[in-house]
Every structure is written in structure tokens, then in C-alpha cells.
Amino acid sequence: MPKRRLSSSAREAWLAYALLAPSLLLVLAVIAYPIGYTFATALSHTDQIGRLAGFAGLHNFLAVFRRQAFLAALSRTGLWTLWVVGLTTLISLVLALMLRERFAGRSFFRVVLLLPWATAVTMTTIAWMWVVNGQIGLVSETLQALGWIRAPLGLLAYASSAFALAIAIGVLVSIPFTTAVLLSGLNSIPQELYDAGKVDGATGWKSFRYLTYPFLRPFVGITVVLNVIYVFNSFPIIWTLTGGGPADGTQVLVTYLYKVAFQDNQFGQAAAISVVSFLILLAFSVVFSVQTVRRAD
């Protein structure tokens, strides 16, 4: 019998599969395997070095949700993410609108804006730790020299001020990326649209509401999703700044996970916390993305 020849479209499909195969294998190795192993660990008993020691069902999840410290860290993580992402989006939008305009030194300010992005987050946090140090920090020394305070100001000694400082650092290091994305979105809007809007009386706030923001909404959605994922999982800022203290007052989910895993040696429960974080972020990303697409349509 004569051999059956593949059509041109089938050959192209097989060629595409062959080209994509190495990438798919890499994804399976780098992403799918760690996720699968984390789920397996969360559903298993583990020994002191993290080896699986039998099926545990939902035991680790139930143990985690019984911990008051976990519920407090989960709630604080929501506040941490909301404040950092919200302030970052608002400030970055204002900066992007300003940097879109033509003015002397615009290129310089664009470069300065990207400097925090070029610096490691840990190094930025350490620098701010020294600035607010209660004994030799610049803030405390300056305020004492001005006579505004009599005793050293220990901002990191109190959970409320330490958490507020962590939020400020989180906003600082998130602004460059967010502003760059929003600025690229603004630059993609044709000038003819604004010229036509002026003819119809769309200026100022009306121009932003009816012309700028509808085109910018997909870019805002991208930055919100990426920043939520990044900030929710951000470890170095709070861990470097306070280690979750004082008295666990700045503990967020990712630092609490580290403590459970490497200080308490409860690897199964730590994996359960990872799964909970993954499911929360997955649900948020899907729901937010769907809502963004519906609004765009």
C-alpha cells in the first residue's frame, strides 16, 4: 500500500511541536516539577530534613489554619499587598503622566527613576535600615539636632512604624517597573485621538477619563497582577528590615513560611502554606484578568 503523505498544514503543526518540545520540557522541569513536589510535601508527613514519610491527607493544612500566627500573617499580607500595590499604581500613574510631557531634563528624570530598579532590593533595604537606625541613623540624628525630639527615634522598635517603613520601601522599589510599563502604554496612544478630543471639548480630567484611561487600562491591569504576585511573595524587604518582628508584628506569609520551615522544621506545614499562597494568587490572577478583559470588551 502506498504511504500516506501528511498535508502541508499537518507538517507545519508537527514542526511547531518539535520546535516547542525543548521549551515545554524546560517548563516542566523548572515550574511543574517544583509545584508538584510542593503539593506532594503538603499532603505528606516529613522528617526533620524534609524527606517525605507517608501520606498525611489534609493534616498539614488543618494544622496551619489552627495557628493564630498564620492567620495573623495572612491578614497582614493582605494589608501589605494592598498598600504597596495601591500606592505604587497611583504614584506611578502620576509619574508616567508627568514624564510623558515634554520638559527640560525629562531624560535625566527618566534615568533617575530607574535607579532603584537597578539596585538590589536587599541593598536598598539595608541602606534604609541605617537611615532610620535609632542610635546613629540620619533621621534620628537630624531630628535631635533640630531639637524636635530629645531621645533617639527607634522606628524599627515598634511594629506599626516598622511595617509602615516596609511599605514605603516596597513602594519605592516597585515604582520604576510600574512607571515604565504605564509610560509605554501612554506612548502607544495616538496623538490624533487627543486632537480630536479637543475639538469635542475633552480636555483635562475628561481627556484622562474618556481617552487616556480606557487605552491605559490593560497596562494598569498587567502591572497590578504582576505587582500583586511580586509583593505577596516579597521576602527580602521585611526579612532584612525586621525579620518579622518586633514580636511578629511585621510577619507576612512568606517570612512566616520561612520560619515554619527552617526554624520549626515543619516542612509539611511550610509546603501547605506555599500551596495556600499559590492558590490565592492563582485565583486573584484569573479573576482579575477575566474582569480586565471584560471591561476592555
C-alpha positions, 0 to 999 in steps of 0.5 A: 500500500502506498504511504500516506503523505501528511498535508502541508498544514499537518507538517507545519503543526508537527514542526511547531511541536518539535520546535516547542518540545525543548521549551515545554520540557524546560517548563516542566522541569523548572515550574511543574516539577517544583509545584508538584513536589510542593503539593506532594510535601503538603499532603505528606508527613516529613522528617526533620530534613524534609524527606517525605514519610507517608501520606498525611491527607489534609493534616498539614493544612488543618494544622496551619489554619489552627495557628493564630500566627498564620492567620495573623500573617495572612491578614497582614499580607493582605494589608501589605499587598494592598498598600504597596500595590495601591500606592505604587499604581497611583504614584506611578500613574502620576509619574508616567503622566508627568514624564510623558510631557515634554520638559527640560531634563525629562531624560535625566528624570527618566534615568533617575527613576530607574535607579532603584530598579537597578539596585538590589532590593536587599541593598536598598533595604539595608541602606534604609535600615541605617537611615532610620537606625535609632542610635546613629541613623540620619533621621534620628540624628537630624531630628535631635539636632533640630531639637524636635525630639530629645531621645533617639527615634527607634522606628524599627522598635515598634511594629506599626512604624516598622511595617509602615517603613516596609511599605514605603520601601516596597513602594519605592522599589516597585515604582520604576517597573510600574512607571515604565510599563504605564509610560509605554502604554501612554506612548502607544496612544495616538496623538490624533485621538487627543486632537480630536478630543479637543475639538469635542471639548475633552480636555483635562480630567475628561481627556484622562477619563474618556481617552487616556484611561480606557487605552491605559487600562490593560497596562494598569491591569498587567502591572497590578497582577504582576505587582500583586504576585511580586509583593505577596511573595516579597521576602527580602524587604521585611526579612532584612528590615525586621525579620518579622518582628518586633514580636511578629508584628511585621510577619507576612506569609512568606517570612512566616513560611520561612520560619515554619520551615527552617526554624520549626522544621515543619516542612509539611506545614511550610509546603501547605502554606506555599500551596495556600499562597499559590492558590490565592494568587492563582485565583486573584490572577484569573479573576482579575484578568477575566474582569480586565478583559471584560471591561476592555470588551 
